[in-house]
């Protein structure tokens, strides 16, 4: 049985005795079976986090009633994801299309269990890519300063609100988003940054990495927050470079890492394996 066929319960609460036993007993009492479970306690913040995969003939009404009591007892935050629906995803990109193309290919091959509802871009180049995959394309044009920038940001926000995706993936969407958008999509917007954050945040990280003479370059996929390139990190990838590599070589090698890192982060999110607290993530891989 795949993850997509299981119900997934995630829990987060102050660490205290009895949580695991209480949740396990509830699942058993309503006819469920724990197919898989993982948990973590962060000692510094005394936070307990758990992810449980559930199958079996569950009495969901009884489960919801019992869970409500546990939520009150343990001061829990929780999510429950039932099988049978595919997440609706919007992919946003600018002129560089390699990450968007990779995600579309993985979706078409079934590697990512999603419905891509649109490609959104501030550049017309992505229109042909969308057409190749039979995906609707939305162009949100505008400048980088003043009223033109504000108009572009408003158009982007309007498109997202209209499409109502479960997840927005910034696949090299080269715009700095306003707080109004990052707050609206908090925990539901993933960005790929072409650097092993927190090193070389911002623009041209490969150029700065080359100047620094690093021996490893990487990519970081993270949830988007109002602070640029500082959101909770979901996944990171690295590859080796040497003194013989020019900036162009770093860019080429880095693009491969960006593709796989972003795809991995999207998969982890879709499978409900990422829990966030204090701008940090617990990833049950």
C-alpha positions as a printed Julia matrix, in Angstrom:
285×3 Matrix{Float64}:
   0.0    0.0     0.0
   1.43   3.39   -1.0
   1.4    6.55    1.08
  -1.31   7.96   -1.2
  -3.62   5.11   -0.1
  -3.16   5.7     3.62
  -4.59   8.28    5.98
  -1.84  10.41    7.5
  -2.14  12.05   10.91
   0.44  14.62   12.03
   0.63  15.95   15.57
   2.53  18.72   17.3
   2.26  19.68   20.97
   4.25  20.39   24.13
   6.18  17.28   25.13
   4.57  15.4    28.03
   4.01  11.82   29.15
   1.28   9.67   27.61
   0.93  11.17   24.14
   2.03   8.13   22.13
  -0.05   5.68   24.16
  -3.17   7.85   24.01
  -3.0    8.29   20.24
  -2.23   4.62   19.59
  -5.1    3.51   21.83
  -7.51   5.85   20.04
  -6.58   4.44   16.63
  -6.99   0.88   17.86
 -10.29   1.63   19.58
 -11.88   2.95   16.35
 -10.76  -0.01   14.23
  -7.62   1.48   12.74
  -4.19  -0.01   12.23
  -0.91   1.9    12.5
   0.88   1.09    9.27
   3.83   3.32   10.07
   4.74   5.85   12.75
   7.6    8.22   13.42
   8.15  10.8    16.12
  10.63  13.34   17.41
  11.02  15.42   20.53
  12.96  18.67   20.3
  14.65  18.99   23.67
  15.48  22.68   23.36
  11.88  23.78   22.83
  10.19  20.77   24.49
   8.05  20.15   21.42
   6.75  16.7    20.46
   6.09  15.91   16.79
   4.59  12.76   15.3
   3.49  11.4    11.93
   1.28   8.3    11.73
   0.06   6.37    8.68
  -3.3    4.69    9.32
  -5.19   1.97    7.46
  -7.97  -0.43    8.37
 -11.73  -0.07    8.75
 -11.66   3.13   10.77
 -14.82   4.58   12.3
 -13.91   8.14   11.39
 -16.75   9.74   13.33
 -15.56   8.05   16.5
 -11.98   8.95   15.63
 -12.81  12.64   15.21
 -14.63  12.66   18.55
 -11.78  10.96   20.37
  -9.15  13.12   18.7
 -10.94  16.27   19.79
 -10.54  15.13   23.4
  -6.83  14.47   22.89
  -6.35  17.86   21.26
  -7.8   19.53   24.35
  -5.9   17.28   26.76
  -2.46  17.72   25.17
  -2.87  21.17   23.52
  -2.24  19.62   20.11
  -2.01  21.04   16.65
  -2.88  18.4    14.09
  -3.64  17.63   10.46
  -5.46  14.61    9.08
  -5.12  13.75    5.41
  -7.47  11.16    3.96
  -6.67   9.29    0.73
  -8.53   9.77   -2.54
  -7.67  13.33   -3.55
  -4.69  14.75   -5.4
  -3.17  18.07   -4.42
  -3.72  20.94   -6.83
  -0.39  22.59   -7.61
   0.56  25.85   -9.31
   4.11  26.07  -10.66
   5.51  29.6   -10.95
   8.65  30.33  -12.97
  10.41  33.12  -14.83
  12.69  32.82  -17.87
  14.68  29.79  -16.66
  12.45  26.77  -17.13
  14.55  23.77  -16.1
  13.0   23.29  -12.63
   9.45  23.77  -13.93
  10.1   21.34  -16.8
  11.47  18.75  -14.39
   8.43  18.97  -12.12
   6.05  18.67  -15.08
   7.89  15.6   -16.34
   7.82  13.94  -12.92
   4.1   14.68  -12.62
   3.39  13.22  -16.08
   5.34  10.05  -15.16
   3.47   9.67  -11.88
   6.51  10.36   -9.71
   4.62  13.27   -8.15
   0.98  12.54   -7.39
  -0.39  15.99   -8.23
  -2.69  17.89  -10.55
  -0.75  20.81  -11.99
  -3.52  23.33  -12.54
  -1.42  26.08  -14.15
   1.98  27.44  -14.99
   2.22  31.06  -13.88
   5.06  33.26  -15.08
   6.18  36.85  -15.39
   7.86  35.9   -18.69
   6.15  34.63  -21.87
   8.79  31.91  -22.44
   6.96  29.5   -20.12
   3.88  29.5   -22.36
   5.36  27.0   -24.8
   6.4   24.68  -21.98
   2.87  24.77  -20.58
   1.42  24.03  -24.03
   3.72  21.02  -24.47
   2.29  19.49  -21.3
  -1.3   20.57  -21.9
  -1.26  22.82  -18.83
  -3.01  26.22  -18.67
  -0.64  29.17  -18.77
  -1.12  32.48  -16.96
   1.13  35.46  -17.69
   1.44  38.04  -14.91
   3.44  40.92  -16.34
   4.82  44.02  -14.7
   8.02  45.83  -13.84
  10.42  45.56  -10.94
   9.8   48.93   -9.32
   7.06  51.28   -8.26
   3.53  50.97   -9.6
   4.57  48.38  -12.2
   5.92  46.08   -9.51
   2.81  46.54   -7.37
   0.6   45.74  -10.37
   2.55  42.56  -11.12
   2.36  41.41   -7.49
  -1.38  42.09   -7.42
  -1.86  40.11  -10.64
   0.1   37.18   -9.22
  -1.9   37.23   -6.0
  -5.17  37.41   -7.93
  -4.27  34.4   -10.09
  -3.37  32.3    -7.05
  -6.6   33.24   -5.28
  -8.57  32.37   -8.41
  -6.9   28.97   -8.9
  -6.99  28.05   -5.18
  -4.11  25.54   -5.29
  -3.11  23.39   -2.34
   0.54  24.18   -3.04
   2.46  26.89   -4.92
   5.93  25.92   -6.15
   8.31  28.73   -7.03
  10.44  26.92   -9.6
  12.91  29.73  -10.26
  10.28  32.48  -10.04
  12.69  35.37   -9.8
  10.57  37.85   -7.9
  10.75  39.02   -4.29
   7.23  38.55   -2.97
   5.48  40.99   -0.62
   4.43  39.93    2.86
   0.77  40.0     1.8
   1.44  37.02   -0.47
   3.86  35.12    1.77
   1.43  35.3     4.7
  -1.51  34.21    2.54
   0.36  31.09    1.42
   2.29  30.39    4.61
   3.26  26.72    4.72
   1.88  26.18    1.21
   4.54  27.86   -0.92
   7.91  26.22   -1.64
  10.9   27.98   -3.2
  14.15  26.61   -4.62
  17.24  28.7    -3.97
  20.4   27.95   -5.9
  22.63  27.91   -2.84
  23.2   25.79    0.23
  21.51  28.25    2.59
  22.3   30.13    4.73
  25.44  30.55    2.61
  25.19  32.92   -0.37
  21.6   34.06    0.07
  20.23  36.47   -2.52
  21.35  36.96   -6.11
  24.21  35.34   -8.06
  25.21  32.72   -5.45
  27.24  30.67   -7.96
  29.35  33.71   -8.83
  30.02  34.39   -5.16
  30.71  30.71   -4.46
  33.26  30.68   -7.28
  34.94  33.8    -5.9
  35.08  32.17   -2.47
  36.64  28.99   -3.87
  34.15  26.58   -2.29
  34.49  22.85   -2.88
  30.8   22.08   -2.5
  27.82  23.87   -4.0
  24.21  23.13   -3.28
  20.56  24.02   -3.48
  17.96  24.61   -0.78
  14.2   24.12   -0.97
  12.32  25.97    1.74
   8.91  27.32    2.65
   8.55  30.97    1.68
   8.37  33.64    4.37
   8.5   37.42    4.31
  12.25  37.33    5.0
  14.1   36.6     1.76
  15.57  33.06    1.54
  15.1   32.53    5.27
  12.05  30.26    5.49
  11.99  26.8     7.1
  14.26  24.45    5.15
  12.67  21.29    3.73
  15.47  19.73    1.69
  19.02  20.47    0.6
  21.37  18.89   -1.93
  25.05  19.28   -2.73
  27.6   18.39   -5.38
  31.39  18.67   -5.47
  33.25  21.32   -7.46
  36.95  22.06   -7.85
  39.36  24.85   -8.71
  39.06  23.81  -12.37
  35.36  24.71  -12.49
  34.4   28.07  -13.91
  31.19  29.89  -12.99
  29.46  28.28  -15.98
  30.4   24.82  -14.64
  29.0   25.67  -11.22
  25.77  26.84  -12.83
  25.46  23.64  -14.88
  26.17  21.34  -11.94
  23.99  23.41   -9.66
  20.99  23.15  -11.94
  21.01  19.37  -11.6
  21.03  19.7    -7.81
  18.24  22.29   -7.92
  15.99  19.96   -9.92
  16.34  16.99   -7.6
  16.21  19.05   -4.41
  13.02  20.85   -5.4
  11.33  17.63   -6.52
  12.3   15.96   -3.25
  10.91  18.85   -1.2
   7.62  18.81   -3.12
   7.3   15.06   -2.6
   7.98  15.38    1.14
   5.32  18.08    1.41
   2.76  16.11   -0.59
   3.31  13.06    1.62
   2.82  15.2     4.75
   6.3   14.44    6.04
   7.24  18.01    7.02
   6.3   19.62   10.34
   7.34  23.2    11.11
   8.07  24.9    14.4
  10.23  27.91   15.33
  11.19  28.41   11.65
  12.64  24.89   11.66
  11.39  21.66   10.15
  11.08  18.08   11.27
  11.21  15.94    8.13
  10.06  12.33    8.47
  11.75  11.04    5.31
